[in-house]
Amino acid sequence: MSRLFSPWTLRGIVLRNRIVVSPMCQYMAEEGVAGEWHHVHLGSRAVGGAGMVIVEASAVSPEGRISPGDLGLWNKEQEEALRPIAAFMRSQGAVPGIQIAHAGRKASTASPFRGGRFLSPGEGGWRTLAPSALPFGAYGVPEELDEAGITTLREAFAGSAVRAASAGFEYLEIHMAHGYLLHSFLSPLSNRRTDGYGGSLANRMRFPLEVVDAVRKVWPMDRPLGVRISAVDWVEGGWDLPSSLDLSRELAGRGVDLVDCSSGGIVHDAKIPLGPGYQTAFSERIRKEAGVATLAVGMITDPVQAEHILITGQADGVALAREMLRDPYWPLHAAARLGVDSPWPLPYARARS
Ligand SMILES: Cc1cc2nc3c(=O)[nH]c(=O)nc-3n(C[C@H](O)[C@H](O)[C@H](O)COP(=O)(O)O)c2cc1C
Protein backbone atom coordinates (compact mmCIF):
# COMPACT_ATOMS: atom_id res chain seq x y z
CA MET A 1 0.00 0.00 0.00
CA SER A 2 1.34 3.37 -0.98
CA ARG A 3 0.94 6.19 1.51
CA LEU A 4 1.29 8.73 -1.32
CA PHE A 5 -1.76 7.26 -3.00
CA SER A 6 -3.86 6.87 0.12
CA PRO A 7 -6.88 9.18 0.41
CA TRP A 8 -6.48 12.22 2.65
CA THR A 9 -9.34 13.75 4.60
CA LEU A 10 -9.23 17.41 5.62
CA ARG A 11 -12.49 18.48 7.31
CA GLY A 12 -15.29 17.59 4.87
CA ILE A 13 -12.99 17.22 1.87
CA VAL A 14 -11.29 14.03 0.68
CA LEU A 15 -8.23 14.17 -1.58
CA ARG A 16 -7.80 11.08 -3.78
CA ASN A 17 -4.08 11.03 -2.96
CA ARG A 18 -1.51 13.15 -1.13
CA ILE A 19 -0.01 14.84 -4.17
CA VAL A 20 -0.59 18.58 -4.32
CA VAL A 21 0.24 20.96 -7.15
CA SER A 22 1.95 23.83 -5.33
CA PRO A 23 0.71 27.34 -6.13
CA MET A 24 2.67 28.84 -9.04
CA CYS A 25 2.27 32.37 -10.36
CA GLN A 26 1.82 32.37 -14.11
CA TYR A 27 1.86 36.16 -14.62
CA MET A 28 -0.67 35.66 -17.40
CA ALA A 29 -3.72 37.48 -16.01
CA GLU A 30 -5.17 40.73 -17.24
CA GLU A 31 -6.51 43.05 -14.55
CA GLY A 32 -6.27 40.05 -12.22
CA VAL A 33 -8.72 38.03 -14.31
CA ALA A 34 -7.98 34.40 -15.23
CA GLY A 35 -8.02 33.49 -18.91
CA GLU A 36 -7.50 30.54 -21.23
CA TRP A 37 -3.93 30.02 -20.06
CA HIS A 38 -5.15 29.41 -16.51
CA HIS A 39 -7.87 27.02 -17.69
CA VAL A 40 -5.44 24.88 -19.63
CA HIS A 41 -2.55 25.08 -17.17
CA LEU A 42 -4.61 24.23 -14.09
CA GLY A 43 -6.95 21.86 -15.92
CA SER A 44 -4.01 19.82 -17.26
CA ARG A 45 -2.67 19.28 -13.78
CA ALA A 46 -6.07 18.13 -12.55
CA VAL A 47 -6.26 15.70 -15.49
CA GLY A 48 -2.72 14.65 -14.53
CA GLY A 49 -4.02 13.01 -11.37
CA ALA A 50 -3.04 15.29 -8.49
CA GLY A 51 -5.13 15.08 -5.34
CA MET A 52 -5.32 18.85 -5.15
CA VAL A 53 -4.33 21.71 -7.42
CA ILE A 54 -3.73 25.05 -5.72
CA VAL A 55 -4.25 28.11 -7.89
CA GLU A 56 -1.39 30.61 -7.76
CA ALA A 57 -1.12 33.52 -5.31
CA SER A 58 -4.22 35.58 -6.03
CA ALA A 59 -4.07 39.12 -4.76
CA VAL A 60 -6.63 40.37 -2.24
CA SER A 61 -6.27 43.94 -3.54
CA PRO A 62 -4.74 45.56 -6.65
CA GLU A 63 -1.59 46.79 -4.91
CA GLY A 64 -1.12 43.29 -3.44
CA ARG A 65 -0.08 41.87 -6.82
CA ILE A 66 3.56 40.96 -7.38
CA SER A 67 3.24 42.00 -11.03
CA PRO A 68 0.55 43.43 -13.31
CA GLY A 69 0.01 39.84 -14.59
CA ASP A 70 -0.96 38.31 -11.23
CA LEU A 71 -4.36 36.82 -10.60
CA GLY A 72 -6.63 38.75 -8.25
CA LEU A 73 -9.65 37.92 -6.18
CA TRP A 74 -10.84 41.35 -5.14
CA ASN A 75 -13.81 41.67 -7.50
CA LYS A 76 -16.73 39.78 -8.98
CA GLU A 77 -15.27 39.53 -12.49
CA GLN A 78 -12.21 37.73 -11.11
CA GLU A 79 -14.44 35.38 -9.11
CA GLU A 80 -16.56 34.55 -12.17
CA ALA A 81 -13.49 33.82 -14.31
CA LEU A 82 -12.22 31.33 -11.72
CA ARG A 83 -15.56 29.52 -11.29
CA PRO A 84 -15.35 27.27 -14.41
CA ILE A 85 -11.69 26.50 -13.64
CA ALA A 86 -12.58 25.27 -10.14
CA ALA A 87 -15.49 23.29 -11.56
CA PHE A 88 -13.31 21.63 -14.21
CA MET A 89 -10.64 20.66 -11.69
CA ARG A 90 -13.36 19.16 -9.48
CA SER A 91 -14.85 17.26 -12.45
CA GLN A 92 -11.44 15.66 -12.99
CA GLY A 93 -11.25 14.45 -9.39
CA ALA A 94 -8.81 17.06 -8.08
CA VAL A 95 -9.71 19.23 -5.11
CA PRO A 96 -9.68 22.83 -6.34
CA GLY A 97 -7.60 25.01 -4.02
CA ILE A 98 -6.50 28.61 -4.19
CA GLN A 99 -3.92 30.74 -2.43
CA ILE A 100 -4.79 34.32 -1.43
CA ALA A 101 -1.98 36.78 -1.00
CA HIS A 102 -0.72 40.31 -0.63
CA ALA A 103 2.81 40.92 -1.87
CA GLY A 104 3.48 43.86 0.48
CA ARG A 105 6.87 45.46 -0.13
CA LYS A 106 7.67 42.85 -2.82
CA ALA A 107 4.79 44.04 -5.02
CA SER A 108 4.94 46.19 -8.14
CA THR A 109 7.50 44.30 -10.21
CA ALA A 110 7.66 43.17 -13.81
CA SER A 111 6.97 39.46 -14.28
CA PRO A 112 10.12 37.29 -14.21
CA PHE A 113 10.00 36.77 -17.97
CA ARG A 114 9.92 40.56 -18.44
CA GLY A 115 12.97 41.06 -16.28
CA GLY A 116 11.37 41.00 -12.84
CA ARG A 117 12.62 44.39 -11.72
CA PHE A 118 10.78 46.82 -9.46
CA LEU A 119 8.37 49.09 -11.35
CA SER A 120 7.88 52.66 -10.18
CA PRO A 121 4.41 54.22 -10.49
CA GLY A 122 5.56 55.93 -13.73
CA GLU A 123 6.44 52.54 -15.27
CA GLY A 124 3.11 50.87 -14.59
CA GLY A 125 3.89 50.03 -10.98
CA TRP A 126 2.29 51.32 -7.80
CA ARG A 127 2.94 52.41 -4.21
CA THR A 128 3.72 49.38 -2.03
CA LEU A 129 2.59 48.70 1.56
CA ALA A 130 4.47 47.13 4.46
CA PRO A 131 4.67 47.02 8.27
CA SER A 132 7.66 49.41 8.16
CA ALA A 133 9.12 51.75 5.56
CA LEU A 134 12.00 49.37 4.81
CA PRO A 135 12.60 48.39 1.19
CA PHE A 136 13.28 44.87 -0.05
CA GLY A 137 16.74 45.09 -1.63
CA ALA A 138 16.72 47.71 -4.39
CA TYR A 139 12.90 47.88 -4.56
CA GLY A 140 11.04 51.09 -3.74
CA VAL A 141 10.52 52.20 -0.14
CA PRO A 142 7.08 50.95 0.96
CA GLU A 143 4.53 52.98 2.83
CA GLU A 144 4.16 52.02 6.50
CA LEU A 145 0.62 50.79 7.12
CA ASP A 146 -1.44 52.63 9.69
CA GLU A 147 -4.28 51.08 11.70
CA ALA A 148 -6.87 52.00 9.07
CA GLY A 149 -4.75 50.38 6.35
CA ILE A 150 -4.35 47.24 8.46
CA THR A 151 -8.12 47.03 8.95
CA THR A 152 -8.74 47.48 5.21
CA LEU A 153 -6.34 44.67 4.35
CA ARG A 154 -7.78 42.31 6.97
CA GLU A 155 -11.18 42.87 5.36
CA ALA A 156 -9.68 42.38 1.90
CA PHE A 157 -8.41 38.92 2.88
CA ALA A 158 -11.85 38.01 4.24
CA GLY A 159 -13.52 39.38 1.09
CA SER A 160 -11.31 37.21 -1.12
CA ALA A 161 -12.09 34.18 1.05
CA VAL A 162 -15.81 34.76 0.48
CA ARG A 163 -15.21 34.98 -3.29
CA ALA A 164 -13.05 31.83 -3.27
CA ALA A 165 -15.82 29.89 -1.52
CA SER A 166 -18.44 31.24 -3.89
CA ALA A 167 -16.31 30.36 -6.93
CA GLY A 168 -16.25 26.72 -5.82
CA PHE A 169 -12.84 26.33 -4.23
CA GLU A 170 -12.68 23.68 -1.53
CA TYR A 171 -9.30 24.51 -0.01
CA LEU A 172 -8.06 27.99 0.79
CA GLU A 173 -4.47 28.85 1.58
CA ILE A 174 -3.36 32.12 3.12
CA HIS A 175 0.09 33.15 1.88
CA MET A 176 2.18 33.99 4.93
CA ALA A 177 5.55 33.14 3.35
CA HIS A 178 8.28 34.30 0.96
CA GLY A 179 8.67 37.84 2.28
CA TYR A 180 5.22 38.99 1.24
CA LEU A 181 3.00 41.15 3.44
CA LEU A 182 2.02 38.73 6.21
CA HIS A 183 5.51 37.24 6.46
CA SER A 184 6.93 40.76 6.58
CA PHE A 185 4.86 41.39 9.73
CA LEU A 186 6.23 38.20 11.31
CA SER A 187 9.91 38.71 10.63
CA PRO A 188 11.92 41.06 12.84
CA LEU A 189 14.01 41.87 9.76
CA SER A 190 11.12 43.67 8.05
CA ASN A 191 8.87 44.65 10.98
CA ARG A 192 10.31 47.48 13.09
CA ARG A 193 6.97 48.80 14.36
CA THR A 194 6.70 50.15 17.86
CA ASP A 195 2.90 49.79 18.18
CA GLY A 196 0.89 46.65 19.00
CA TYR A 197 1.82 45.12 15.63
CA GLY A 198 5.59 45.08 16.17
CA GLY A 199 8.27 44.22 18.71
CA SER A 200 7.52 41.00 20.59
CA LEU A 201 6.71 37.74 18.81
CA ALA A 202 3.09 38.04 19.95
CA ASN A 203 2.85 41.53 18.49
CA ARG A 204 4.47 40.55 15.19
CA MET A 205 2.04 37.64 14.90
CA ARG A 206 -0.97 39.85 15.70
CA PHE A 207 -1.92 41.03 12.21
CA PRO A 208 -1.33 37.66 10.47
CA LEU A 209 -3.46 35.96 13.15
CA GLU A 210 -6.17 38.62 12.82
CA VAL A 211 -6.27 37.80 9.11
CA VAL A 212 -6.60 34.09 9.91
CA ASP A 213 -9.48 34.80 12.32
CA ALA A 214 -11.26 37.03 9.81
CA VAL A 215 -10.86 34.42 7.06
CA ARG A 216 -11.84 31.44 9.20
CA LYS A 217 -15.02 33.28 10.18
CA VAL A 218 -16.20 33.49 6.56
CA TRP A 219 -14.59 30.37 5.05
CA PRO A 220 -17.06 27.43 5.25
CA MET A 221 -16.60 25.25 8.32
CA ASP A 222 -16.60 22.04 6.27
CA ARG A 223 -13.75 23.21 4.02
CA PRO A 224 -10.10 23.11 5.10
CA LEU A 225 -8.02 26.25 5.60
CA GLY A 226 -4.26 26.22 5.16
CA VAL A 227 -1.44 28.68 5.71
CA ARG A 228 1.85 28.72 3.84
CA ILE A 229 4.70 29.87 6.03
CA SER A 230 8.38 30.46 5.59
CA ALA A 231 9.54 28.27 8.47
CA VAL A 232 12.86 30.16 8.63
CA ASP A 233 14.37 33.28 7.07
CA TRP A 234 17.79 31.62 6.71
CA VAL A 235 19.31 34.77 8.24
CA GLU A 236 20.83 35.25 11.70
CA GLY A 237 18.39 37.31 13.78
CA GLY A 238 15.48 36.59 11.43
CA TRP A 239 12.33 34.48 11.76
CA ASP A 240 13.27 31.03 13.02
CA LEU A 241 11.88 27.54 13.64
CA PRO A 242 10.94 28.08 17.33
CA SER A 243 8.85 31.08 16.17
CA SER A 244 7.27 28.90 13.46
CA LEU A 245 6.37 26.29 16.07
CA ASP A 246 4.67 28.96 18.21
CA LEU A 247 2.90 30.36 15.15
CA SER A 248 1.76 26.90 14.03
CA ARG A 249 0.26 26.17 17.46
CA GLU A 250 -1.62 29.47 17.26
CA LEU A 251 -2.81 28.61 13.75
CA ALA A 252 -3.99 25.14 14.80
CA GLY A 253 -5.92 26.69 17.68
CA ARG A 254 -7.66 29.06 15.28
CA GLY A 255 -9.02 26.39 12.95
CA VAL A 256 -6.15 26.13 10.47
CA ASP A 257 -6.01 22.56 9.17
CA LEU A 258 -2.76 22.52 7.24
CA VAL A 259 0.59 24.31 7.48
CA ASP A 260 2.41 24.39 4.15
CA CYS A 261 6.09 24.53 5.10
CA SER A 262 8.24 26.63 2.80
CA SER A 263 11.11 28.97 3.73
CA GLY A 264 13.02 32.12 2.84
CA GLY A 265 12.11 35.18 0.80
CA ILE A 266 12.41 38.00 3.31
CA VAL A 267 15.84 39.11 2.05
CA HIS A 268 17.29 38.63 -1.41
CA ASP A 269 20.72 37.37 -0.36
CA ALA A 270 19.97 34.61 2.18
CA LYS A 271 22.17 31.53 1.89
CA ILE A 272 19.70 28.70 1.38
CA PRO A 273 21.09 25.14 1.40
CA LEU A 274 19.08 23.96 -1.60
CA GLY A 275 18.85 20.24 -2.23
CA PRO A 276 16.32 17.42 -2.46
CA GLY A 277 13.73 17.81 0.29
CA TYR A 278 15.65 20.70 1.89
CA GLN A 279 12.57 21.94 3.77
CA THR A 280 11.07 18.65 4.96
CA ALA A 281 12.79 18.89 8.36
CA PHE A 282 10.63 21.97 9.09
CA SER A 283 7.47 20.19 8.10
CA GLU A 284 8.41 17.25 10.33
CA ARG A 285 9.11 19.40 13.41
CA ILE A 286 5.92 21.43 12.96
CA ARG A 287 3.79 18.33 12.41
CA LYS A 288 5.18 16.61 15.49
CA GLU A 289 5.53 19.55 17.87
CA ALA A 290 2.63 21.81 16.91
CA GLY A 291 0.11 19.03 16.35
CA VAL A 292 -1.09 20.20 12.95
CA ALA A 293 -1.09 18.49 9.56
CA THR A 294 1.67 19.68 7.25
CA LEU A 295 2.53 19.85 3.61
CA ALA A 296 6.18 19.38 2.63
CA VAL A 297 7.45 21.30 -0.37
CA GLY A 298 10.75 22.03 -2.07
CA MET A 299 12.70 19.95 -4.56
CA ILE A 300 10.48 16.91 -4.23
CA THR A 301 10.72 15.30 -7.65
CA ASP A 302 10.85 11.54 -7.28
CA PRO A 303 7.93 9.25 -6.35
CA VAL A 304 10.08 7.16 -4.01
CA GLN A 305 11.32 10.34 -2.31
CA ALA A 306 7.71 11.52 -1.89
CA GLU A 307 6.65 8.17 -0.47
CA HIS A 308 9.62 8.23 1.91
CA ILE A 309 8.67 11.69 3.23
CA LEU A 310 5.20 10.43 4.08
CA ILE A 311 5.98 7.02 5.55
CA THR A 312 8.68 8.50 7.78
CA GLY A 313 6.14 10.95 9.18
CA GLN A 314 7.75 14.11 7.83
CA ALA A 315 4.48 15.40 6.37
CA ASP A 316 0.86 14.51 5.64
CA GLY A 317 1.11 15.46 1.99
CA VAL A 318 3.67 16.66 -0.56
CA ALA A 319 3.47 19.71 -2.79
CA LEU A 320 5.36 19.78 -6.07
CA ALA A 321 5.94 22.90 -8.12
CA ARG A 322 8.59 22.86 -10.85
CA GLU A 323 8.37 19.11 -11.36
CA MET A 324 4.68 19.60 -12.19
CA LEU A 325 5.68 22.12 -14.87
CA ARG A 326 8.05 19.54 -16.33
CA ASP A 327 5.45 16.79 -16.14
CA PRO A 328 1.75 17.57 -15.56
CA TYR A 329 1.12 13.81 -15.50
CA TRP A 330 3.60 13.23 -12.68
CA PRO A 331 0.94 11.57 -10.45
CA LEU A 332 0.06 9.06 -13.20
CA HIS A 333 3.74 8.23 -13.71
CA ALA A 334 4.34 8.08 -9.95
CA ALA A 335 1.54 5.56 -9.53
CA ALA A 336 3.11 3.31 -12.17
CA ARG A 337 6.52 3.65 -10.52
CA LEU A 338 5.11 2.72 -7.10
CA GLY A 339 3.03 -0.12 -8.52
CA VAL A 340 -0.27 1.51 -7.63
CA ASP A 341 -3.31 0.78 -9.76
CA SER A 342 -4.55 4.36 -9.97
CA PRO A 343 -7.13 5.23 -12.65
CA TRP A 344 -6.20 7.21 -15.75
CA PRO A 345 -8.49 9.72 -17.44
CA LEU A 346 -10.77 7.56 -19.63
CA PRO A 347 -9.89 9.25 -22.96
CA TYR A 348 -6.20 8.52 -22.26
CA ALA A 349 -6.66 4.85 -21.31
CA ARG A 350 -5.21 3.47 -24.55
CA ALA A 351 -1.89 5.14 -23.80
CA ARG A 352 -1.49 3.42 -20.45
CA SER A 353 1.29 0.87 -20.70
C1 LIG B 1 6.87 29.55 -11.57
C2 LIG B 1 6.72 29.51 -10.09
C3 LIG B 1 5.74 30.30 -9.48
C4 LIG B 1 5.55 30.25 -8.09
N1 LIG B 1 4.51 30.94 -7.52
C5 LIG B 1 4.20 30.74 -6.21
C6 LIG B 1 3.00 31.24 -5.67
O1 LIG B 1 2.14 31.80 -6.35
N2 LIG B 1 2.79 31.06 -4.34
C7 LIG B 1 3.69 30.38 -3.55
O2 LIG B 1 3.45 30.24 -2.35
N3 LIG B 1 4.81 29.85 -4.07
C8 LIG B 1 5.06 29.99 -5.37
N4 LIG B 1 6.16 29.37 -5.93
C9 LIG B 1 6.96 28.48 -5.08
C10 LIG B 1 6.49 27.02 -5.25
O3 LIG B 1 5.14 26.87 -4.86
C11 LIG B 1 7.38 26.06 -4.44
O4 LIG B 1 7.23 26.33 -3.07
C12 LIG B 1 8.85 26.15 -4.84
O5 LIG B 1 9.01 26.25 -6.24
C13 LIG B 1 9.64 24.94 -4.35
O6 LIG B 1 9.07 23.75 -4.86
P1 LIG B 1 9.72 22.97 -6.12
O7 LIG B 1 11.14 22.65 -5.77
O8 LIG B 1 8.86 21.71 -6.25
O9 LIG B 1 9.62 23.83 -7.33
C14 LIG B 1 6.39 29.43 -7.29
C15 LIG B 1 7.40 28.69 -7.91
C16 LIG B 1 7.56 28.70 -9.29
C17 LIG B 1 8.62 27.83 -9.91
The ligand as an SDF file (V2000), in Angstrom:
LIG
                    3D

 31 33  0  0  0  0  0  0  0  0999 V2000
    6.8730   29.5490  -11.5750 C   0  0  0  0  0  0  0  0  0  0  0  0
    6.7210   29.5150  -10.0850 C   0  0  0  0  0  0  0  0  0  0  0  0
    5.7440   30.3040   -9.4760 C   0  0  0  0  0  0  0  0  0  0  0  0
    5.5470   30.2510   -8.0870 C   0  0  0  0  0  0  0  0  0  0  0  0
    4.5150   30.9420   -7.5240 N   0  0  0  0  0  0  0  0  0  0  0  0
    4.2020   30.7360   -6.2130 C   0  0  0  0  0  0  0  0  0  0  0  0
    3.0010   31.2420   -5.6660 C   0  0  0  0  0  0  0  0  0  0  0  0
    2.1380   31.7990   -6.3490 O   0  0  0  0  0  0  0  0  0  0  0  0
    2.7930   31.0560   -4.3360 N   0  0  0  0  0  0  0  0  0  0  0  0
    3.6860   30.3790   -3.5470 C   0  0  0  0  0  0  0  0  0  0  0  0
    3.4530   30.2430   -2.3450 O   0  0  0  0  0  0  0  0  0  0  0  0
    4.8090   29.8520   -4.0720 N   0  0  0  0  0  0  0  0  0  0  0  0
    5.0630   29.9890   -5.3740 C   0  0  0  0  0  0  0  0  0  0  0  0
    6.1630   29.3740   -5.9300 N   0  0  0  0  0  0  0  0  0  0  0  0
    6.9610   28.4770   -5.0840 C   0  0  0  0  0  0  0  0  0  0  0  0
    6.4920   27.0250   -5.2480 C   0  0  0  0  0  0  0  0  0  0  0  0
    5.1430   26.8720   -4.8550 O   0  0  0  0  0  0  0  0  0  0  0  0
    7.3780   26.0580   -4.4380 C   0  0  0  0  0  0  0  0  0  0  0  0
    7.2310   26.3280   -3.0750 O   0  0  0  0  0  0  0  0  0  0  0  0
    8.8490   26.1480   -4.8430 C   0  0  0  0  0  0  0  0  0  0  0  0
    9.0050   26.2530   -6.2400 O   0  0  0  0  0  0  0  0  0  0  0  0
    9.6430   24.9360   -4.3530 C   0  0  0  0  0  0  0  0  0  0  0  0
    9.0680   23.7540   -4.8600 O   0  0  0  0  0  0  0  0  0  0  0  0
    9.7170   22.9700   -6.1250 P   0  0  0  0  0  0  0  0  0  0  0  0
   11.1380   22.6540   -5.7660 O   0  0  0  0  0  0  0  0  0  0  0  0
    8.8640   21.7060   -6.2500 O   0  0  0  0  0  0  0  0  0  0  0  0
    9.6160   23.8340   -7.3270 O   0  0  0  0  0  0  0  0  0  0  0  0
    6.3860   29.4300   -7.2940 C   0  0  0  0  0  0  0  0  0  0  0  0
    7.3980   28.6910   -7.9120 C   0  0  0  0  0  0  0  0  0  0  0  0
    7.5560   28.6980   -9.2880 C   0  0  0  0  0  0  0  0  0  0  0  0
    8.6190   27.8270   -9.9150 C   0  0  0  0  0  0  0  0  0  0  0  0
  1  2  1  0
  2  3  1  0
  2 30  2  0
  3  4  2  0
  4  5  1  0
  4 28  1  0
  5  6  2  0
  6  7  1  0
  6 13  1  0
  7  8  2  0
  7  9  1  0
  9 10  1  0
 10 11  2  0
 10 12  1  0
 12 13  2  0
 13 14  1  0
 14 15  1  0
 14 28  1  0
 15 16  1  0
 16 17  1  0
 16 18  1  0
 18 19  1  0
 18 20  1  0
 20 21  1  0
 20 22  1  0
 22 23  1  0
 23 24  1  0
 24 25  2  0
 24 26  1  0
 24 27  1  0
 28 29  2  0
 29 30  1  0
 30 31  1  0
M  END
$$$$
